[in-house]
């Protein structure tokens, strides 16, 4: 299994541009989520999904959209990039919502710089 | 909202000693608590999970304790090695919150020869 994969590894955007961060997992996990990590702050939840077709907002959702059309993929879209969105983005998945206490498997991250 | 405190200063210890990292939280008591390891430029890797009704969990050289009265978790690495050098994150799962986690900022551990 490849686990959780993220593309691109690194991206530079200009203010106002849009882009999609890709996330895929091959473990048939129901739960997927996006976090951002900034210096001096813990990982903060942006959006999450409990299964295909179901998404919900996390702690810091503004400026981001998500969709979950398949179990495997959970892309994160930046609608109009701002310098405040410069961060490292991590996608994570976990196997079963029912147990509600599953470990999460993280991808390698995407470093985003917005100029 | 939940506030989590981990030592922001790096912890430097000698090889072979036991490293102890602290995770303190305020507000509600979490349903469970997890510890992750993060190396530079990489995503967090799960280490241990402890539930609210458990006092202690062990895995090889790792031990986690959970004191809901003190609102604190301690993470121990015994017989530490330079390869244990990394940042360690604690994460809390709230009651009824499913798989949503609230993360601390992490503590950097450096194990010196």
Interface residues (C-beta under 8 A of the other chain):
Chain A: X4 X31 X33 X35 X40 X41 X42 X43 X44 X45 X48 X50 X58 X90 X92 X94 X97 X100 X101 X102 X103 X104 X105 X106 X107 X108 X109
Chain B: X4 X8 X31 X32 X34 X36 X41 X42 X43 X44 X45 X46 X49 X51 X89 X91 X93 X97 X98 X99 X100 X101 X102 X103 X104 X105 X106
